[in-house]
Structures are given as C-alpha cells and as structure tokens.
Amino acid sequence: MDEALSEIEERERVAPPVQRGANLPLTILLIALVLWFGFQTLQLATERANLGEARGHQEAAMQEAQKLRTQFESLISKTSELANKGHAGAKLVMEELQKRGMAAQPEAIIPQK
C-alpha cells in the first residue's frame, strides 16, 4: 500500500496538473458569434436581393396600373363634364360612382419609389 501511495505522490510531483484559463470557452463563444452573425448577414443579403428582384418584376404591372388609372380618371372627368352640361345618362353614371365612393374628381395617387 505504501508503494501505491508513494507512486501516486511521485506522479503528482512529476506531472503538475494542467491549469486551463478561461480563454478556451471565450474563444469558442466568439467563434460561434462570428459564425452566427455571418450567417444572418448572408441570409439578409439574400432576402434583400430577392425582394429587389420581386419589385423589378412588379414594375411593369405598376406602370400598366398607373396607365389604366390615368385613363379612368380621364373618363370620369369627361363624364362629369357631360353630367354638368345636363346629360341624363352621365348624371346617372356619376350618381352611381358617388354611391360607390368614387368622387367626381379623383385624386391622383403617385406610387412612391
């Protein structure tokens, strides 16, 4: 038993215990944070590119809608002029438009870019 005890004491003297600092967990944490932020940045950049592409695809439809709105406004203004001159059919159309919430002189809504 003395031999086993002395052998253990001898090992403790020969190989001092390795002391680890707090650097390893901190390093692992920092690497994980850098990877996470890199991943999030990549995802956000990809989503931004996809949204820009989707907006580009909608641009033609928006221009067409603006063109139709301009034509509709022109039609309403001409119908309003006829109604003011006393045309019975134009008065009926303008009354129906007002019932449905459309003014005689609609405001132009310009999409903001």
N, CA and C atoms as a LAMMPS dump frame, in Angstrom:
ITEM: TIMESTEP
0
ITEM: NUMBER OF ATOMS
339
ITEM: BOX BOUNDS ff ff ff
-5.0000000000000000e+02 5.0000000000000000e+02
-5.0000000000000000e+02 5.0000000000000000e+02
-5.0000000000000000e+02 5.0000000000000000e+02
ITEM: ATOMS id mol type element x y z
1 1 1 N 0.826 -1.177 0
2 1 2 C 0 0 0
3 1 3 C 0.873 1.245 0
4 2 1 N 1.976 1.171 0.754
5 2 2 C 2.892 2.303 0.774
6 2 3 C 3.459 2.55 -0.612
7 3 1 N 3.715 1.47 -1.328
8 3 2 C 4.273 1.617 -2.675
9 3 3 C 3.287 2.328 -3.593
10 4 1 N 1.988 1.971 -3.509
11 4 2 C 0.962 2.61 -4.342
12 4 3 C 0.818 4.067 -3.967
13 5 1 N 0.858 4.382 -2.695
14 5 2 C 0.732 5.764 -2.234
15 5 3 C 1.929 6.583 -2.667
16 6 1 N 3.114 6.018 -2.523
17 6 2 C 4.318 6.747 -2.921
18 6 3 C 4.355 6.924 -4.448
19 7 1 N 3.828 5.969 -5.172
20 7 2 C 3.787 6.069 -6.638
21 7 3 C 2.857 7.209 -7.082
22 8 1 N 1.734 7.34 -6.395
23 8 2 C 0.787 8.411 -6.708
24 8 3 C 1.413 9.764 -6.386
25 9 1 N 2.067 9.869 -5.253
26 9 2 C 2.725 11.119 -4.868
27 9 3 C 3.823 11.477 -5.856
28 10 1 N 4.531 10.482 -6.33
29 10 2 C 5.609 10.715 -7.286
30 10 3 C 5.051 11.232 -8.612
31 11 1 N 3.915 10.673 -9.064
32 11 2 C 3.284 11.144 -10.314
33 11 3 C 2.817 12.6 -10.173
34 12 1 N 2.304 12.929 -9.003
35 12 2 C 1.83 14.294 -8.784
36 12 3 C 2.985 15.28 -8.815
37 13 1 N 4.144 14.872 -8.328
38 13 2 C 5.308 15.747 -8.345
39 13 3 C 5.885 15.872 -9.745
40 14 1 N 5.891 14.793 -10.482
41 14 2 C 6.498 14.789 -11.811
42 14 3 C 5.629 15.554 -12.812
43 15 1 N 4.325 15.3 -12.839
44 15 2 C 3.431 15.936 -13.796
45 15 3 C 2.474 16.859 -13.05
46 16 1 N 2.821 18.128 -12.995
47 16 2 C 1.911 19.046 -12.304
48 16 3 C 0.598 19.158 -13.089
49 17 1 N -0.487 19.386 -12.4
50 17 2 C -1.785 19.469 -13.089
51 17 3 C -1.803 20.641 -14.075
52 18 1 N -2.437 20.391 -15.217
53 18 2 C -2.523 21.417 -16.254
54 18 3 C -3.646 22.38 -15.876
55 19 1 N -3.312 23.64 -15.812
56 19 2 C -4.317 24.648 -15.48
57 19 3 C -4.767 25.327 -16.772
58 20 1 N -6.057 25.267 -16.969
59 20 2 C -6.615 25.906 -18.161
60 20 3 C -7.227 27.237 -17.755
61 21 1 N -7.005 28.211 -18.584
62 21 2 C -7.589 29.523 -18.321
63 21 3 C -8.99 29.582 -18.914
64 22 1 N -9.569 30.738 -18.861
65 22 2 C -10.914 30.944 -19.398
66 22 3 C -10.859 31.296 -20.883
67 23 1 N -9.714 31.18 -21.49
68 23 2 C -9.565 31.56 -22.893
69 23 3 C -10.278 30.606 -23.848
70 24 1 N -10.267 29.336 -23.571
71 24 2 C -10.877 28.368 -24.478
72 24 3 C -12.392 28.564 -24.596
73 25 1 N -13.155 28.64 -23.516
74 25 2 C -14.596 28.871 -23.664
75 25 3 C -14.91 30.22 -24.32
76 26 1 N -14.127 31.23 -23.983
77 26 2 C -14.328 32.544 -24.575
78 26 3 C -14.05 32.514 -26.077
79 27 1 N -13.021 31.821 -26.476
80 27 2 C -12.691 31.687 -27.89
81 27 3 C -13.788 30.951 -28.643
82 28 1 N -14.292 29.883 -28.066
83 28 2 C -15.377 29.127 -28.696
84 28 3 C -16.628 30.003 -28.834
85 29 1 N -16.92 30.775 -27.8
86 29 2 C -18.072 31.667 -27.833
87 29 3 C -17.919 32.727 -28.925
88 30 1 N -16.753 33.314 -29.028
89 30 2 C -16.523 34.343 -30.035
90 30 3 C -16.607 33.772 -31.455
91 31 1 N -16.076 32.598 -31.649
92 31 2 C -16.161 31.955 -32.966
93 31 3 C -17.612 31.669 -33.322
94 32 1 N -18.375 31.181 -32.34
95 32 2 C -19.798 30.9 -32.591
96 32 3 C -20.549 32.179 -32.934
97 33 1 N -20.269 33.273 -32.226
98 33 2 C -20.932 34.545 -32.516
99 33 3 C -20.583 35.071 -33.9
100 34 1 N -19.317 34.973 -34.265
101 34 2 C -18.905 35.434 -35.597
102 34 3 C -19.592 34.604 -36.677
103 35 1 N -19.661 33.309 -36.487
104 35 2 C -20.346 32.45 -37.466
105 35 3 C -21.833 32.783 -37.538
106 36 1 N -22.462 33.002 -36.397
107 36 2 C -23.891 33.332 -36.374
108 36 3 C -24.158 34.657 -37.084
109 37 1 N -23.369 35.675 -36.769
110 37 2 C -23.566 36.973 -37.409
111 37 3 C -23.285 36.891 -38.912
112 38 1 N -22.312 36.112 -39.292
113 38 2 C -22.032 35.918 -40.722
114 38 3 C -23.201 35.253 -41.424
115 39 1 N -23.757 34.235 -40.799
116 39 2 C -24.91 33.54 -41.373
117 39 3 C -26.097 34.487 -41.509
118 40 1 N -26.378 35.263 -40.46
119 40 2 C -27.502 36.198 -40.5
120 40 3 C -27.298 37.256 -41.586
121 41 1 N -26.085 37.753 -41.722
122 41 2 C -25.788 38.749 -42.748
123 41 3 C -26.013 38.173 -44.134
124 42 1 N -25.574 36.953 -44.348
125 42 2 C -25.774 36.296 -45.636
126 42 3 C -27.263 36.103 -45.93
127 43 1 N -28.027 35.69 -44.942
128 43 2 C -29.463 35.5 -45.136
129 43 3 C -30.158 36.819 -45.471
130 44 1 N -29.813 37.873 -44.76
131 44 2 C -30.429 39.175 -45.014
132 44 3 C -30.056 39.705 -46.399
133 45 1 N -28.818 39.502 -46.81
134 45 2 C -28.406 39.949 -48.146
135 45 3 C -29.164 39.174 -49.227
136 46 1 N -29.363 37.89 -49.014
137 46 2 C -30.113 37.075 -49.973
138 46 3 C -31.564 37.526 -50.049
139 47 1 N -32.179 37.786 -48.895
140 47 2 C -33.564 38.244 -48.884
141 47 3 C -33.704 39.604 -49.552
142 48 1 N -32.735 40.483 -49.321
143 48 2 C -32.785 41.806 -49.956
144 48 3 C -32.705 41.67 -51.468
145 49 1 N -31.846 40.8 -51.957
146 49 2 C -31.732 40.594 -53.392
147 49 3 C -33.035 40.025 -53.959
148 50 1 N -33.649 39.087 -53.236
149 50 2 C -34.92 38.508 -53.692
150 50 3 C -36.029 39.551 -53.726
151 51 1 N -36.071 40.424 -52.721
152 51 2 C -37.087 41.474 -52.702
153 51 3 C -36.875 42.468 -53.835
154 52 1 N -35.637 42.8 -54.122
155 52 2 C -35.337 43.697 -55.246
156 52 3 C -35.76 43.089 -56.565
157 53 1 N -35.541 41.799 -56.704
158 53 2 C -35.942 41.107 -57.926
159 53 3 C -37.465 41.069 -58.057
160 54 1 N -38.155 40.814 -56.955
161 54 2 C -39.62 40.788 -56.982
162 54 3 C -40.176 42.163 -57.328
163 55 1 N -39.563 43.196 -56.782
164 55 2 C -40.013 44.554 -57.101
165 55 3 C -39.78 44.857 -58.577
166 56 1 N -38.689 44.402 -59.118
167 56 2 C -38.405 44.599 -60.538
168 56 3 C -39.441 43.918 -61.42
169 57 1 N -39.899 42.742 -61.002
170 57 2 C -40.922 42.028 -61.774
171 57 3 C -42.27 42.73 -61.704
172 58 1 N -42.513 43.456 -60.626
173 58 2 C -43.796 44.145 -60.47
174 58 3 C -43.81 45.513 -61.141
175 59 1 N -42.668 46.014 -61.542
176 59 2 C -42.581 47.356 -62.1
177 59 3 C -43.454 47.523 -63.34
178 60 1 N -43.442 46.559 -64.238
179 60 2 C -44.262 46.642 -65.452
180 60 3 C -45.75 46.666 -65.108
181 61 1 N -46.156 45.858 -64.158
182 61 2 C -47.559 45.83 -63.742
183 61 3 C -47.956 47.16 -63.102
184 62 1 N -47.059 47.76 -62.334
185 62 2 C -47.352 49.053 -61.717
186 62 3 C -47.51 50.145 -62.768
187 63 1 N -46.682 50.122 -63.784
188 63 2 C -46.797 51.113 -64.859
189 63 3 C -48.101 50.933 -65.619
190 64 1 N -48.475 49.701 -65.857
191 64 2 C -49.74 49.423 -66.54
192 64 3 C -50.923 49.879 -65.69
193 65 1 N -50.87 49.639 -64.397
194 65 2 C -51.937 50.069 -63.496
195 65 3 C -52.035 51.592 -63.467
196 66 1 N -50.898 52.266 -63.467
197 66 2 C -50.897 53.731 -63.483
198 66 3 C -51.506 54.25 -64.786
199 67 1 N -51.207 53.599 -65.876
200 67 2 C -51.765 53.981 -67.179
201 67 3 C -53.29 53.81 -67.167
202 68 1 N -53.778 52.686 -66.648
203 68 2 C -55.217 52.448 -66.576
204 68 3 C -55.9 53.448 -65.646
205 69 1 N -55.241 53.782 -64.553
206 69 2 C -55.805 54.761 -63.619
207 69 3 C -55.936 56.124 -64.287
208 70 1 N -54.93 56.517 -65.055
209 70 2 C -54.983 57.789 -65.776
210 70 3 C -56.131 57.789 -66.777
211 71 1 N -56.302 56.689 -67.485
212 71 2 C -57.405 56.586 -68.442
213 71 3 C -58.753 56.657 -67.723
214 72 1 N -58.86 56 -66.584
215 72 2 C -60.106 56.01 -65.819
216 72 3 C -60.423 57.417 -65.311
217 73 1 N -59.394 58.123 -64.824
218 73 2 C -59.586 59.491 -64.351
219 73 3 C -60.046 60.395 -65.491
220 74 1 N -59.477 60.199 -66.661
221 74 2 C -59.888 60.982 -67.825
222 74 3 C -61.342 60.699 -68.169
223 75 1 N -61.723 59.44 -68.132
224 75 2 C -63.106 59.054 -68.426
225 75 3 C -64.07 59.67 -67.409
226 76 1 N -63.702 59.655 -66.143
227 76 2 C -64.56 60.228 -65.109
228 76 3 C -64.692 61.739 -65.291
229 77 1 N -63.584 62.399 -65.61
230 77 2 C -63.662 63.856 -65.776
231 77 3 C -64.534 64.224 -66.973
232 78 1 N -64.448 63.483 -68.053
233 78 2 C -65.282 63.764 -69.229
234 78 3 C -66.754 63.452 -68.938
235 79 1 N -66.999 62.392 -68.186
236 79 2 C -68.376 62.056 -67.814
237 79 3 C -68.936 63.128 -66.886
238 80 1 N -68.091 63.64 -65.998
239 80 2 C -68.514 64.706 -65.094
240 80 3 C -68.874 65.969 -65.876
241 81 1 N -68.082 66.284 -66.89
242 81 2 C -68.383 67.445 -67.731
243 81 3 C -69.737 67.276 -68.415
244 82 1 N -69.986 66.068 -68.939
245 82 2 C -71.278 65.808 -69.585
246 82 3 C -72.431 65.926 -68.59
247 83 1 N -72.206 65.409 -67.364
248 83 2 C -73.254 65.487 -66.342
249 83 3 C -73.538 66.936 -65.969
250 84 1 N -72.514 67.762 -65.908
251 84 2 C -72.69 69.179 -65.589
252 84 3 C -73.427 69.921 -66.709
253 85 1 N -73.308 69.433 -67.933
254 85 2 C -73.998 70.049 -69.069
255 85 3 C -75.455 69.6 -69.153
256 86 1 N -75.823 68.584 -68.349
257 86 2 C -77.211 68.168 -68.308
258 86 3 C -77.513 66.82 -68.944
259 87 1 N -76.522 66.063 -69.318
260 87 2 C -76.746 64.75 -69.942
261 87 3 C -77.283 63.79 -68.876
262 88 1 N -78.443 63.204 -69.125
263 88 2 C -79.115 62.352 -68.134
264 88 3 C -78.329 61.078 -67.839
265 89 1 N -77.81 60.43 -68.87
266 89 2 C -77.042 59.198 -68.681
267 89 3 C -75.765 59.445 -67.895
268 90 1 N -75.107 60.567 -68.17
269 90 2 C -73.878 60.911 -67.457
270 90 3 C -74.177 61.205 -65.988
271 91 1 N -75.338 61.864 -65.731
272 91 2 C -75.724 62.13 -64.338
273 91 3 C -75.947 60.831 -63.589
274 92 1 N -76.598 59.879 -64.243
275 92 2 C -76.861 58.579 -63.62
276 92 3 C -75.546 57.855 -63.298
277 93 1 N -74.609 57.904 -64.247
278 93 2 C -73.302 57.253 -64.033
279 93 3 C -72.573 57.917 -62.873
280 94 1 N -72.593 59.244 -62.811
281 94 2 C -71.888 59.953 -61.745
282 94 3 C -72.533 59.68 -60.381
283 95 1 N -73.862 59.58 -60.35
284 95 2 C -74.541 59.248 -59.097
285 95 3 C -74.139 57.862 -58.614
286 96 1 N -74.071 56.909 -59.54
287 96 2 C -73.669 55.544 -59.166
288 96 3 C -72.215 55.51 -58.686
289 97 1 N -71.368 56.284 -59.347
290 97 2 C -69.971 56.338 -58.908
291 97 3 C -69.865 56.938 -57.513
292 98 1 N -70.657 57.961 -57.231
293 98 2 C -70.622 58.57 -55.9
294 98 3 C -71.169 57.619 -54.843
295 99 1 N -72.177 56.831 -55.2
296 99 2 C -72.705 55.835 -54.268
297 99 3 C -71.638 54.803 -53.905
298 100 1 N -70.804 54.508 -54.87
299 100 2 C -69.747 53.503 -54.653
300 100 3 C -68.466 54.096 -54.072
301 101 1 N -68.514 55.39 -53.77
302 101 2 C -67.375 56.002 -53.087
303 101 3 C -66.337 56.613 -53.986
304 102 1 N -66.655 56.812 -55.268
305 102 2 C -65.696 57.43 -56.174
306 102 3 C -66.118 58.87 -56.419
307 103 1 N -65.204 59.796 -56.162
308 103 2 C -65.508 61.208 -56.318
309 103 3 C -65.516 61.575 -57.797
310 104 1 N -66.12 62.72 -58.088
311 104 2 C -66.17 63.208 -59.469
312 104 3 C -64.792 63.564 -59.961
313 105 1 N -63.952 64.073 -59.089
314 105 2 C -62.567 64.414 -59.437
315 105 3 C -61.637 63.589 -58.568
316 106 1 N -61.28 62.367 -58.973
317 106 2 C -60.421 61.521 -58.125
318 106 3 C -59.015 62.106 -58.013
319 107 1 N -58.452 61.93 -56.846
320 107 2 C -57.092 62.406 -56.609
321 107 3 C -56.106 61.424 -57.208
322 108 1 N -55.104 61.972 -57.842
323 108 2 C -54.062 61.124 -58.433
324 108 3 C -53.139 60.626 -57.339
325 109 1 N -52.986 59.341 -57.26
326 109 2 C -52.082 58.737 -56.284
327 109 3 C -50.847 58.274 -57.036
328 110 1 N -49.734 58.862 -56.732
329 110 2 C -48.484 58.521 -57.399
330 110 3 C -47.709 57.583 -56.486
331 111 1 N -47.376 56.38 -56.964
332 111 2 C -46.622 55.453 -56.106
333 111 3 C -45.23 56.008 -55.813
334 112 1 N -44.838 55.908 -54.559
335 112 2 C -43.54 56.411 -54.157
336 112 3 C -42.496 55.322 -54.343
337 113 1 N -41.318 55.756 -54.764
338 113 2 C -40.255 54.785 -55.005
339 113 3 C -39.27 54.815 -53.881
